[in-house]
Amino acid sequence: MEGKESSSMNVVQQRSLNGVEYEMLPSTSVAVSRTQERQFFQKSQYKPLEESLIDLNTGAKYINCRRSYLTFSVALSKTVAVGDAPSPKAGFGKGSVANLIRRVVVTTRSGVELCRTEDFNILSAKTMRYGCSREYLEQFGELMGYSPSLSSTTDEFPVLDPAVVGPTTLSDKRQFIIPLALLSPIFKGDGKTLLPPQASAGLRIQITWESVARGLLQDDPSTAPTTYLIDNISVMASTTTMVDSWQKALNEESAAEGLTYTFPTWYNTVSTMPAQTDRINIEQRKAVARALKAFAVYTVGADSLATDNMASEDYTWERVEWRLGSLYPTQQPITNSAEAYFVAQNAWDGGILDCKAGINAVSFRAFEGKESIAAVTLERSDIRINGVLNISGLSTNNSRVLSVDLKLATPAAAQGRVYTFMNHVSMAKFFLDNASLSI
């Protein structure tokens, strides 16, 4: 019987099954080379509220955005009397160096706006903790300025020997890195596709820097900075050159039908929660084909160095109810923090499907504190279970408005703001000379 089984299998199969296959596997790569190319901004230094611009010059190469990153240094500055004085110190609170970025806009060389992210800093503070594991933030998050413990709100820049120059005291520079995939949704893509040269060549990235009062945290006036300086800013792009035959085929496809590039992006609104009120209803009237999820962040207090502007208020919602047209994603309103936490983790796939993997950095205790959000998933099916990209969201339009009704347990003592973010799918088509965007 064993002899018959052996004869029924060819030699190649037998060698492979028994672990004695030593032949060189055939090359299936269509890439010629891969390099890390540094791309420079129009200026090397920027101050608060200024806008920095960069036009990528990668030519006919493809970009792996998940291996590419934005890097820059930050130095804090404080105006003091001439002579020895305490060097300025500050931290990022619940956020990271992304606190210093107010807005990110990405446009093609032909002027088509592909992605605009408003209130990038508060969005990043939430998506990083809900979308990344604790291990990732504790390891790579330090490059972005996250506290190693993920719990401290007063971590400061590492200051060595302060240099006194005239009437200004400076802190030593600290270099930071933000992966491109975390800078803008266009660079995140679907996680598998390289950014084609039809999009990357001449791609413009506009970054608007945040004010000192909103971006930094320091409650000690003697060491609180009055401004900061962005220096040594550049983009390190991981580029790949394809073989000529493939490049020709993709160019022909781009000229005829266009190259389709799908990515999830964010749309947000900001609403004011007046003092002495306990209820607010927010509507998002953005018309999209596939909305995937949404969440609301409640903050209180004016922008100040003494306030952690990236932290949410403690979870005090007595009632949370989302509605999309006549649909209710949660059939009954959420009336307690435990259910709200589970619903939020379900919207982010935070370990709900697999208890061994996918756990994010938000515990229930943190959720009841400064990481609280009111979230909802708008997926029509759980295709994530089959390992497929979640792109089965619900459509929104003027007659099918996404709204959330929030009610506090007690009236607000001070005026606050509610940031509402909706995650939806965008699809860009890149041709040889132009591009089009569909949402």
PyMOL commands that set and color helices and strands:
alter all, ss='L'
color gray80, all
select helices_A, chain A and resi 2-7+11-17+65-67+97-100+120-131+134-139+141-144+180-183+185-188+197-200+212-215+244-256+337-347+364-368+383-386
alter helices_A, ss='H'
color red, helices_A
select strands_A, chain A and resi 31-40+51-55+62-63+69-79+101-107+113-118+163-165+168-170+174-179+204-209+227-242+259-273+279-284+288-300+317-324+374-377+394-396+402-408+416-430+435-438
alter strands_A, ss='S'
color yellow, strands_A
deselect
rebuild
show_as cartoon
